[in-house]
Amino acid sequence: MGTDAMMEVFAMATGRNLSSAREMSAVRKVLREEKSDGHVHIITVVYLYAVGGLGLLCLAILFFHFLTPETWHFLKEDQIVKIQELLLSGGAGAFIERSAKKIK
């Protein structure tokens, strides 16, 4: 759908008269904001899935390391500690943030 068609649909839905330049400008502004909000939403969703996927991958690697025989171990002790800190601090941070939002 082109911009002109979207403007007409928006004008009809909101009851605006597009004969004035001021109304046309207001409709264009709303359409621009909707497009940018859509892009920000997509970027946010991709970021959240990537972070979640990396967290699950770290967890799977850690479980694999602990469940396999010692001859298969490939992580050093300091690497295990870093992964555990990363997983626990992320979970703790999310819990604190969620709790803080509920309080407000």
LUMVEXNU-745940 format. One record per residue: residue number from 1; residue in three letters; x, y, z of N, C-alpha, C in turn. Coordinates in steps of 0.02 Angstrom, whole numbers. Atoms other than C-alpha are relative to their C-alpha. Layout:
BEGIN
ATOM   nr  rest    n.xx    n.yy    n.zz   ca.xx   ca.yy   ca.zz    c.xx    c.yy    c.zz
ATOM  NUM   Ala       X       Y       Z       X       Y       Z       X       Y       Z
...
***
This chain:
BEGIN
ATOM   nr  rest    n.xx    n.yy    n.zz   ca.xx   ca.yy   ca.zz    c.xx    c.yy    c.zz
ATOM    1   Met      43     -58       0       0       0       0      45      61       0
ATOM    2   Gly     -41     -60       5      72     168     -50     -15      49      56
ATOM    3   Thr       7     -49     -53      92     318      63     -65      38      -6
ATOM    4   Asp      63     -37      10     -55     412     -16     -60     -41      22
ATOM    5   Ala      56      44     -19    -170     263       8      -3      -8      76
ATOM    6   Met      -1       7     -73    -113     242     188     -26      64      32
ATOM    7   Met      24     -63     -28    -146     427     219     -76       5      -6
ATOM    8   Glu      73      -2       8    -322     412     149     -35     -46      50
ATOM    9   Val      29      47     -48    -358     258     255       3      28      70
ATOM   10   Phe      -8     -29     -66    -290     343     410     -49      58      10
ATOM   11   Ala      45     -57      -4    -391     501     373     -72     -22       8
ATOM   12   Met      68      25      -5    -550     402     350     -13     -31      68
ATOM   13   Ala       8      34     -64    -522     301     508      -3      50      58
ATOM   14   Thr      -1     -49     -55    -488     455     615     -47      58     -12
ATOM   15   Gly      47     -54      15    -613     570     530      34      66     -15
ATOM   16   Arg     -36     -62      15    -484     697     474     -13      21     -73
ATOM   17   Asn       8     -27      67    -499     809     323      70      16     -26
ATOM   18   Leu     -68      -8      26    -341     800     217       7      59     -49
ATOM   19   Ser      -5     -56      46    -379     959     120      48      53      25
ATOM   20   Ser     -46     -50     -25    -273    1067     235      70     -29       6
ATOM   21   Ala     -70      21      -4     -84    1060     235      18     -21      72
ATOM   22   Arg     -14      16     -70     -82    1055     425     -23     -72      16
ATOM   23   Glu      25      67     -12    -188     896     430      43     -52     -36
ATOM   24   Met     -43      46      38     -82     815     294      66     -10      36
ATOM   25   Ser     -63       4     -37      74     855     394      -8     -43      62
ATOM   26   Ala      12      40     -61      -1     780     552      -6     -74     -17
ATOM   27   Val       8      70      20     -49     620     461      68     -29     -21
ATOM   28   Arg     -67      24      20     125     605     382      44     -13      61
ATOM   29   Lys     -40       9     -61     204     627     554     -19     -65      35
ATOM   30   Val      22      62     -32      98     487     626      26     -61     -38
ATOM   31   Leu     -24      57      41     143     371     481      75     -10       8
ATOM   32   Arg     -73       6     -10     329     409     502      15     -31      68
ATOM   33   Glu     -11      27     -68     319     373     689     -17     -75       2
ATOM   34   Glu      19      70       1     230     208     656      54     -43     -34
ATOM   35   Lys     -53      38      34     365     153     533      62      -7      44
ATOM   36   Ser     -59       4     -42     506     196     652     -13     -44      61
ATOM   37   Asp      17      44     -56     416     111     797       3     -73     -21
ATOM   38   Gly      -3      68      25     400     -45     690      71     -25      -6
ATOM   39   His     -70      20       7     586     -47     653      32     -11      68
ATOM   40   Val     -28       7     -67     632     -21     835     -26     -65      31
ATOM   41   His      28      62     -26     515    -164     882      35     -61     -28
ATOM   42   Ile     -34      57      32     595    -283     757      71      -8      27
ATOM   43   Ile     -69       2     -26     771    -238     816       0     -26      72
ATOM   44   Thr       4      22     -70     720    -263     998     -15     -75       5
ATOM   45   Val      18      71      -2     641    -433     964      60     -43     -22
ATOM   46   Val     -59      38      23     794    -494     866      54      -1      54
ATOM   47   Tyr     -50      -4     -53     909    -434    1006     -18     -46      58
ATOM   48   Leu      21      42     -56     806    -522    1140       8     -74     -17
ATOM   49   Tyr      -9      70      20     805    -685    1042      74     -19      -2
ATOM   50   Ala     -72      15       3     993    -674    1013      29      -8      70
ATOM   51   Val     -25       4     -69    1030    -642    1197     -26     -64      33
ATOM   52   Gly      28      61     -28     912    -781    1249      32     -63     -28
ATOM   53   Gly     -33      58      32     989    -901    1123      71     -10      25
ATOM   54   Leu     -68       6     -26    1164    -862    1183       0     -25      72
ATOM   55   Gly       6      24     -68    1109    -889    1362     -14     -75       3
ATOM   56   Leu      15      72       3    1035   -1059    1319      60     -40     -25
ATOM   57   Leu     -60      34      25    1193   -1104    1222      51      -7      56
ATOM   58   Cys     -47       3     -56    1301   -1061    1373     -22     -53      51
ATOM   59   Leu      27      48     -47    1188   -1165    1484      10     -71     -26
ATOM   60   Ala      -9      67      30    1195   -1314    1364      73     -21       2
ATOM   61   Ile     -71      16      -2    1385   -1305    1354      21     -18      71
ATOM   62   Leu     -17      14     -70    1397   -1300    1544     -27     -68      21
ATOM   63   Phe      28      66     -16    1280   -1450    1563      39     -55     -34
ATOM   64   Phe     -39      50      37    1375   -1545    1429      66     -13      36
ATOM   65   His     -65       6     -34    1538   -1511    1520      -7     -41      65
ATOM   66   Phe       8      35     -65    1470   -1573    1688     -24     -72      -8
ATOM   67   Leu      29      66       8    1380   -1726    1618      46     -50     -36
ATOM   68   Thr     -44      44      38    1521   -1796    1511      58     -25      44
ATOM   69   Pro     -59      25     -38    1670   -1900    1572      56      52      -1
ATOM   70   Glu     -54     -49      -6    1825   -1805    1625      45       2     -62
ATOM   71   Thr     -42       0      59    1917   -1856    1467     -29      45     -55
ATOM   72   Trp      32     -42      50    1791   -1754    1365      -1      74      21
ATOM   73   His       4     -69     -24    1806   -1595    1471      45      46     -40
ATOM   74   Phe     -38     -47      41    1863   -1445    1372       1      70      31
ATOM   75   Leu       0     -65     -34    1826   -1299    1490      48       0      59
ATOM   76   Lys     -43      -8     -58    1953   -1236    1614     -42      26      58
ATOM   77   Glu      38     -20     -60    1901   -1194    1792     -20      74      -3
ATOM   78   Asp      17     -71       3    1908   -1005    1763     -55      14     -53
ATOM   79   Gln      52      -8      50    1799   -1023    1606     -68     -22      28
ATOM   80   Ile      62      23     -31    1669   -1121    1705     -27      53      47
ATOM   81   Val      21     -52     -47    1666    -986    1839     -29      60     -38
ATOM   82   Lys      25     -57      39    1643    -849    1706     -69     -14     -28
ATOM   83   Ile      65      17      28    1498    -941    1624     -53      -1      55
ATOM   84   Gln      48       2     -56    1415    -971    1793     -17      71      23
ATOM   85   Glu      13     -70     -20    1435    -787    1840     -44      35     -51
ATOM   86   Leu      39     -31      52    1364    -734    1673     -73     -22       4
ATOM   87   Leu      68      26      -3    1212    -846    1688     -36      23      63
ATOM   88   Leu      32     -19     -63    1177    -806    1870     -11      75       6
ATOM   89   Ser       9     -73      -5    1205    -619    1859     -54      24     -47
ATOM   90   Gly      54     -19      46    1090    -607    1708     -68     -16      28
ATOM   91   Gly      63      18     -31     952    -699    1797     -16      43      60
ATOM   92   Ala      11     -43     -58     975    -599    1955     -18      71     -21
ATOM   93   Gly      15     -67      25     975    -437    1858     -71       6     -28
ATOM   94   Ala      68       0      27     815    -482    1767     -52      -3      56
ATOM   95   Phe      47       5     -56     730    -530    1930      -5      67      36
ATOM   96   Ile       0     -65     -35     781    -365    2012     -37      52     -42
ATOM   97   Glu      33     -49      43     724    -264    1862     -76     -11      -2
ATOM   98   Arg      71      16       1     556    -354    1854     -33      20      67
ATOM   99   Ser      27     -18     -66     531    -329    2041      -5      76       7
ATOM  100   Ala       1     -73      -4     574    -144    2026     -57      29     -41
ATOM  101   Lys      55     -24      41     447    -120    1886     -68     -12      34
ATOM  102   Lys      63      14     -35     310    -202    1991     -11      50      57
ATOM  103   Ile       6     -46     -57     347     -84    2136     -23      69     -24
ATOM  104   Lys      18     -67      26     330      74    2029     -71       1     -16
***
